[in-house]
Amino acid sequence: MSDDQLMTIREMCDLFEVTPRTLRFYEQKELLFPIREGQKRLFTRRDRARLKLILRGKRFGFSLEEIRQLLELYDKGDQQRTQIARSYEIGQERLAEMIRQRDDLTMAIEELKEQLAWGEQMLGELERKAG
């Protein structure tokens, strides 16, 4: 496939492992701009690059608004300096949030393990008393 080749919605779905509904959603949110030929949508190389960035941003937990802002910075014309700097800033914030969430989850897991151990001990004592 050449870089300039247009892709159908099915080809995009297969390449990026997304559903047509996902592509239509991103189009509705004005994150993708396929060429419309009646009911047919044709996606350009630019759409493919944008979708790749959208999916990466979602995987990292960026909001659609943050992703939109980053995509808009791509067209700024400064060799992507502004986009990369802002991506880095948002990425640092997201990483800190993910670490906080992981630490909270680790604490909750430990507390639940303690409660389960207590419950197991109590059940054992109750069974010994009843038996």
N, C-alpha and C positions, 0 to 999 in steps of 0.2 A: 504494500500500500504506500503510495507516495504521500508526502506530508500535506500536499494540497488537496488530496482526495476528499470529497465529501462523503460523509457516512450517514447511513439511515439510522433511525432510532433503534432498530434491532441490532445493527452492528455496534452501536454505542453501548447498548445493554450488554451484549456479549463481551465486548472489550473491557468494560469497567465493572461487570458483574452487578449491575443495578437494574431496576425495573423501569418500564416505560413511564409508570406513574412518577417515579423519582425524577426522571428527566423533565417531565411536564411540570412537576412542582418547582424545580429550579428555574425553568423557563418562566413560569408564572411569577416567581420571586425576582425576575429580571437578573438572574445570575448567568443564564445561558441565553444565547440569541441565535437559534438555528434559522436557517433560510426556510421560509414557508412556501410550499408549492401546493396549494389547496390544503388538503388534510395531511400532506406529507411534510415531514421535517427533515432537513438535511443539515448535518453538523459539520462545521469547518475545523481546521487544525486549531484555531483559536478556541473554539468551543471545547475541544478535547483537552487543551491545556488548562482551561478554566475548570472543567469538571475534575481533572486530576487534583487541582488545588483545593476545590470545594471538598472533595472526599477526604483528602489529607487533613484539612482543617476540621472536618466533622470528627474524624478519628481521634484527633487531639483534643476534642471537646470545645472548639471555638464555636461561638454563636454564628448564626447566619448573617447577622449584622456585622460582626467582626470580619467574616469572610468577604462580605460585600465591600467593606472598606478597603481590605487588602487588594481585592481584584481591581477596584477603582484606582488604586495607587499605581498599578502596573502601567497604566496609560499616561502617567505623569511626565515621562520623557527624560528621566534623569538616570538612565541605565539601571533602573529598578532600585536605586539606592534607598529612596524613601520607603518603597514597599518592603525591602529586605529589613531595614531598620525597624519598621513598625511590626513586621512579622516576628522579629526577634523579641521585641518588647512584649507583644501579646503572648508569645511562646514562653517567655520567662514567667509571666504572670500565671499562665495555665499550668506550667510545671510546678510552681509553688502550690497552687490549689490542689493539683493531683497528689502531691506529697502530703499535704494536710489531710486529704480524704483517705489516703492509704493509712496514715498514722491513726486516724479516727477509727477506721475499719479494723486495724490490728488491735487496738484497744478494746473494741466491741467484741472481737473474736475471743480475746483472752478472758474478758468478763463472762461471756457466754460459756466458755469451757469451765470456768470456776463454778458457775451456777449449775451446769450439768453434773459436774463432779459432786457437788453438794447434794443435788437431787438423787444421784445414784447412791450416795452414802445413806441418805435418809430412807430411800426405798429398801436398801439392804437391812437397815436397822428395824424398820417396820415389819419386814418379812420374818426376821429372826424373832421378834416379839410375838408375831401371830403364829409362828410355827412351833 
